[in-house]
Amino acid sequence: MTSNPIQEAQAEFVRTMQQQTFDESNLDYSVLDHHAAFIRQLELIDGNYHEIFDMMTMRKAVVSSRLLAFLGFATQEEADAAIVPDDAYRIVKIGTHFLRYGYTVDTPKRKHLKMTSDYRIRNAEGETVRLTEHHIPLELDARGNFWLILSSISLSPERDVSVPMRHRFTDVETGMMLLLSPKNDTLIQSPISDREAEVLELIAQGKSSKQIAGMLFISTNTVNTHRQRIIEKLGVSNTAQAVDKFRKYVATA
């Protein structure tokens, strides 16, 4: 029987999730109702899509009907099946690494972790669009297990659908960013911070400092400070070289 890489990756992800043991009698699911009501209101305010994954049941406890409607699908299963296969495989793989890394982090710091994925999906009309999805631990159980994971999803600022899925792990308390090495499938620390990577990505798209400031809700002076720090950290002369060097670093780390 021919092996299916996505199914193999999913099985590995499930095994990694099952390293956590839950006591269902001590889980207060009333908090889920509270969070669900809040994010439905939040969707109306911020325009993003929000979902909650339940690690105990290993299923989405809250699905964004607005996202399904945007994509033109009736069910979550249809949407999941529409993710570009290469990206679907990578999403599962990095999710496994995110969990494994999270297990090594002290319990009080686990809520500071964030995983970001920028991936391609085909809508019901067959058009490929890019989505950016941020995953953060919303609730830990009494044992410190990852229990409820919040996903915040929006249209990606990257519109080139030929670009493969991108990802990063972030410690939101320190700004440290981790990348998954394509060489040996291990996590490595990025030479620049998560915020600096956001600025560099927008620079690569041709955005001016003023435009970046407006998109990230920071001052132009702060953007220019980020530019200078990126150049210094990467040891280059200008931001064009910085974009090229960081992309090569990510591809070959």
C-alpha positions as CSV (number, residue, x, y, z in Angstrom):
1,M,0.0,0.0,0.0
2,T,1.4,3.4,-1.0
3,S,2.0,5.6,2.0
4,N,0.2,9.0,2.2
5,P,2.6,11.7,3.6
6,I,-0.2,13.8,5.0
7,Q,-1.8,10.9,6.8
8,E,1.5,9.9,8.2
9,A,2.2,13.4,9.4
10,Q,-1.3,13.6,10.9
11,A,-0.7,10.3,12.7
12,E,2.5,11.7,14.1
13,F,0.7,14.8,15.2
14,V,-2.0,12.8,17.0
15,R,0.7,10.7,18.8
16,T,2.4,13.9,19.9
17,M,-0.9,15.4,21.2
18,Q,-1.6,12.1,23.1
19,Q,1.5,12.7,25.2
20,Q,-0.8,14.9,27.2
21,T,-3.2,13.2,29.6
22,F,-6.3,15.1,30.6
23,D,-8.7,14.6,33.5
24,E,-12.0,15.5,31.8
25,S,-13.8,15.8,35.2
26,N,-11.5,18.8,36.0
27,L,-12.1,20.7,32.7
28,D,-14.5,23.5,33.0
29,Y,-16.1,23.7,29.6
30,S,-18.2,26.7,30.6
31,V,-15.1,28.8,29.7
32,L,-15.5,27.5,26.1
33,D,-19.0,29.0,25.9
34,H,-17.6,32.3,27.2
35,H,-14.7,32.3,24.7
36,A,-17.0,31.3,21.8
37,A,-19.4,34.2,22.5
38,F,-16.5,36.6,22.8
39,I,-14.8,35.6,19.5
40,R,-18.1,35.8,17.6
41,Q,-18.4,39.4,18.7
42,L,-14.7,40.0,17.9
43,E,-15.2,38.7,14.3
44,L,-17.7,41.5,13.8
45,I,-15.2,44.1,15.1
46,D,-11.8,43.1,13.8
47,G,-12.9,41.5,10.5
48,N,-10.7,38.4,11.1
49,Y,-11.9,34.8,11.5
50,H,-11.5,33.0,14.8
51,E,-11.6,29.4,15.8
52,I,-10.9,27.3,18.9
53,F,-9.3,23.8,18.8
54,D,-9.9,21.5,21.8
55,M,-6.8,19.4,22.5
56,M,-8.6,17.0,24.7
57,T,-11.2,16.0,22.1
58,M,-8.7,16.7,19.2
59,R,-11.3,18.6,17.2
60,K,-12.4,22.2,16.5
61,A,-14.7,23.2,19.3
62,V,-15.5,26.5,17.6
63,V,-15.5,26.9,13.8
64,S,-15.8,30.2,12.0
65,S,-18.9,30.2,9.8
66,R,-17.8,33.5,8.4
67,L,-14.6,31.9,7.1
68,L,-16.5,29.0,5.6
69,A,-18.9,31.4,3.9
70,F,-15.9,33.4,2.5
71,L,-14.4,30.3,1.0
72,G,-17.7,29.0,-0.2
73,F,-17.8,25.8,1.8
74,A,-20.5,24.2,3.8
75,T,-18.4,22.2,6.2
76,Q,-15.0,22.4,7.9
77,E,-14.0,19.1,6.3
78,E,-14.5,20.6,2.8
79,A,-12.2,23.6,3.8
80,D,-9.5,21.3,5.3
81,A,-9.5,19.2,2.1
82,A,-9.0,22.4,0.0
83,I,-5.7,23.4,1.5
84,V,-2.9,23.0,-1.1
85,P,-1.4,19.5,-0.4
86,D,2.2,20.6,0.1
87,D,1.0,23.3,2.6
88,A,-1.3,20.9,4.3
89,Y,1.6,18.5,5.0
90,R,3.8,21.3,6.3
91,I,1.0,22.7,8.5
92,V,0.8,19.4,10.3
93,K,4.5,18.9,10.5
94,I,5.1,22.3,12.1
95,G,2.2,21.8,14.4
96,T,3.9,18.7,15.7
97,H,7.1,20.6,16.3
98,F,5.2,23.4,18.0
99,L,3.8,21.0,20.5
100,R,7.1,19.2,21.1
101,Y,8.8,22.6,21.7
102,G,5.9,23.7,23.9
103,Y,6.3,20.6,26.1
104,T,9.9,21.7,26.9
105,V,8.7,25.2,28.1
106,D,7.9,25.8,31.8
107,T,4.2,25.8,32.3
108,P,3.9,29.6,33.3
109,K,5.5,30.5,30.0
110,R,3.4,28.3,27.7
111,K,0.8,30.9,27.1
112,H,3.5,33.2,25.6
113,L,4.0,30.9,22.6
114,K,2.5,31.7,19.2
115,M,2.7,29.8,15.9
116,T,2.0,31.6,12.7
117,S,1.3,29.9,9.3
118,D,0.8,31.6,6.0
119,Y,-0.6,29.0,3.6
120,R,-2.6,28.5,0.4
121,I,-6.1,27.2,0.0
122,R,-8.5,26.8,-2.9
123,N,-11.9,28.2,-2.5
124,A,-15.1,26.6,-3.7
125,E,-14.6,28.3,-7.1
126,G,-11.1,26.8,-7.5
127,E,-9.3,30.1,-6.9
128,T,-6.2,29.9,-4.7
129,V,-6.0,32.4,-1.9
130,R,-3.5,32.8,0.9
131,L,-4.5,32.9,4.6
132,T,-2.4,33.9,7.6
133,E,-3.3,31.9,10.8
134,H,-2.0,32.7,14.3
135,H,-2.3,30.0,16.9
136,I,-2.0,30.8,20.6
137,P,-2.7,28.8,23.8
138,L,-6.0,30.1,25.1
139,E,-6.4,27.8,28.1
140,L,-4.1,25.4,29.9
141,D,-5.6,22.7,32.2
142,A,-4.6,22.3,35.9
143,R,-1.7,20.1,34.9
144,G,-0.3,22.7,32.5
145,N,-1.4,20.8,29.3
146,F,-2.3,22.8,26.2
147,W,-6.1,22.5,26.2
148,L,-7.9,25.2,24.1
149,I,-5.9,26.7,21.2
150,L,-7.2,30.0,19.6
151,S,-6.7,30.6,15.9
152,S,-7.0,34.0,14.4
153,I,-7.2,33.9,10.6
154,S,-7.0,36.7,8.0
155,L,-6.2,37.2,4.3
156,S,-2.4,37.1,3.9
157,P,-0.6,40.3,2.9
158,E,1.4,38.0,0.6
159,R,-0.7,37.5,-2.6
160,D,1.8,35.5,-4.6
161,V,0.3,32.0,-4.6
162,S,3.5,30.4,-6.0
163,V,5.3,31.0,-2.7
164,P,5.2,27.9,-0.5
165,M,3.7,28.0,3.0
166,R,5.6,30.1,5.5
167,H,5.7,29.7,9.2
168,R,7.3,30.9,12.4
169,F,7.1,30.3,16.2
170,T,7.3,33.2,18.5
171,D,7.7,33.8,22.2
172,V,5.5,36.9,22.4
173,E,7.0,37.9,25.8
174,T,10.6,38.1,24.5
175,G,10.0,38.5,20.7
176,M,12.3,35.5,20.1
177,M,11.4,33.8,16.8
178,L,12.1,30.1,15.9
179,L,12.2,28.6,12.5
180,L,11.9,25.0,11.3
181,S,15.1,24.0,9.5
182,P,14.4,22.3,6.2
183,K,17.8,20.5,6.5
184,N,17.2,18.4,9.5
185,D,13.6,19.2,10.7
186,T,14.7,20.9,13.9
187,L,13.9,24.2,15.4
188,I,16.5,27.0,15.1
189,Q,16.6,30.5,16.5
190,S,16.1,33.3,14.0
191,P,18.8,36.0,13.8
192,I,16.0,38.6,13.8
193,S,12.9,39.0,16.0
194,D,9.3,38.3,15.1
195,R,8.5,42.0,14.7
196,E,11.6,42.6,12.6
197,A,10.6,39.6,10.4
198,E,7.2,41.3,9.9
199,V,8.8,44.5,8.9
200,L,11.2,42.7,6.6
201,E,8.4,40.8,4.9
202,L,6.6,44.1,4.2
203,I,9.8,45.7,2.9
204,A,10.1,42.7,0.5
205,Q,6.6,43.6,-0.8
206,G,7.8,47.1,-1.6
207,K,6.0,48.9,1.2
208,S,7.4,52.2,2.4
209,S,8.2,53.0,6.0
210,K,5.0,55.0,6.3
211,Q,2.9,52.2,4.8
212,I,4.5,49.7,7.2
213,A,3.9,52.0,10.1
214,G,0.2,52.2,9.2
215,M,-0.2,48.4,8.7
216,L,1.6,47.5,12.0
217,F,0.2,50.4,14.0
218,I,3.6,51.7,15.0
219,S,5.4,55.0,14.2
220,T,7.6,55.6,11.1
221,N,10.6,56.2,13.4
222,T,10.0,52.7,15.0
223,V,9.9,51.2,11.5
224,N,13.2,52.9,10.6
225,T,14.7,51.7,13.8
226,H,13.7,48.1,12.9
227,R,15.2,48.6,9.4
228,Q,18.5,49.6,11.0
229,R,18.6,46.7,13.5
230,I,17.7,44.2,10.7
231,I,20.7,45.5,8.6
232,E,23.0,45.3,11.6
233,K,21.9,41.8,12.7
234,L,22.2,40.3,9.3
235,G,25.5,42.1,8.5
236,V,24.4,43.7,5.3
237,S,24.5,47.2,3.7
238,N,20.8,47.7,2.9
239,T,17.3,46.2,3.2
240,A,17.4,44.7,-0.3
241,Q,20.4,42.6,0.8
242,A,18.7,41.9,4.1
243,V,15.6,40.4,2.3
244,D,17.8,38.2,0.1
245,K,20.0,37.1,3.0
246,F,17.1,36.3,5.3
247,R,15.3,34.3,2.7
248,K,18.4,32.3,2.0
249,Y,18.9,31.8,5.7
250,V,15.4,30.4,6.1
251,A,15.8,28.1,3.1
252,T,19.1,26.7,4.1
253,A,19.4,26.9,7.9
